[in-house]
Amino acid sequence: MGFGGVTSGIDYLTQTQIDNNQIYMKIIKIIYPLSFFIFSCHFSDDRLTLYNNSSHVISVSTSVSYSDKIMNSIYYNLRDSIIAKSSKTFSKPSGLNKDGWSIEIKNSKDKKLKLYIFNFDTLKKYKSMYSINQIVEYKLFDTILAYTEEQLDSANWKISYSGRH
């Protein structure tokens, strides 16, 4: 304060800086959590569940690419197994509307999601001899299940596998 209640220029600048800093802090308190939420969210489509009702451990690979090639590493498939009489939910990275599986199906050659079902013991037996593509080529898988999006919708994206078809 200056003489007679008159605010000096220094006091005014100091108060303005304090007001601006408070505004900036309020903005940061709002924007920072919001930006953290927006940029840290990883959306995935986790509608697909496979029930293994068979009597053996299985491994599953999905293929919906134009060339119908699946992951070529047997070790990848060995780590992703489903024990007998249990289930597993499969996730597909997706956009904000969580439609990863739908996008994959729409981009596939025959508009179907294919599930390659392998007997876990078969993969263990051939892991050092063949790639997954060779296992498929030599038809050493249990079966291939193929579904349109409409079929999956009507089944509520729940698939049951009871054994070799």
TAFENTA-V18107 format. One record per pair of residues at least 6 apart in sequence whose ideal C-beta (glycine too) atoms are under 8 Angstrom apart, sorted by the first residue. I is the first residue (numbers start at 0). GAP is how many residues later the second one is. Records with the same first field share a line. If there is no record, write none. Layout:
I->GAP / GAP
This chain:
0->6 / 7 / 10
1->6 / 9
41->51
42->50 / 51 / 52 / 53 / 55
43->47 / 48 / 49 / 50 / 54 / 56
44->46 / 47 / 48 / 49 / 53 / 54 / 55 / 56 / 57
45->43 / 44 / 45 / 46 / 52
46->54 / 105 / 110
47->41 / 42 / 44 / 53 / 65 / 104 / 109 / 111
48->38 / 39 / 40 / 41 / 108 / 109 / 110
49->10 / 32 / 37 / 38 / 40 / 65 / 109 / 110 / 111
50->35 / 36 / 107 / 108 / 109 / 110
51->6 / 30 / 31 / 32 / 33 / 34 / 35 / 36 / 109
52->32 / 107 / 108 / 109 / 110
53->30 / 107 / 108 / 109 / 110
54->29 / 108
55->28 / 63 / 64 / 65
56->24 / 25 / 26 / 27 / 62 / 63 / 64
57->23 / 24 / 59 / 60 / 61 / 62 / 84 / 103
58->18 / 19 / 21 / 22 / 23 / 58 / 59 / 60 / 61 / 64
59->17 / 20 / 22 / 28 / 30 / 55 / 56 / 57 / 58
60->9 / 10 / 16 / 54 / 55 / 57 / 71
61->8 / 28 / 42 / 51 / 52 / 53 / 54
62->6 / 7 / 51 / 53
63->40 / 41 / 43 / 44 / 48 / 49 / 50
64->42 / 43
65->41 / 42 / 43
66->42
67->41 / 46
68->64
69->46 / 62 / 63 / 66
70->6 / 61
71->59 / 60 / 61
72->58 / 59
73->49 / 52 / 53 / 56 / 57 / 58 / 61
74->52
75->56
76->41 / 46 / 55
77->42 / 45 / 46 / 49
80->39
81->6
90->9
91->8 / 9 / 12
92->7
93->6 / 7 / 9
94->8
100->12 / 48 / 51 / 56
101->47
103->9
104->6 / 7 / 8 / 43 / 44 / 47
105->43
107->6
109->36
110->37 / 38
111->34 / 35 / 36
112->33 / 34 / 35 / 36 / 39
113->30 / 31 / 32
114->29 / 30 / 31 / 32 / 44
115->20 / 25 / 28
116->24 / 25 / 26 / 27 / 28 / 44
117->17 / 22 / 23 / 24
118->22 / 23
121->13 / 18 / 19 / 20
122->12
125->9 / 14
129->8 / 10
134->6
141->21 / 22 / 23
142->18 / 21 / 22
144->14 / 16 / 20
146->8 / 12
151->7
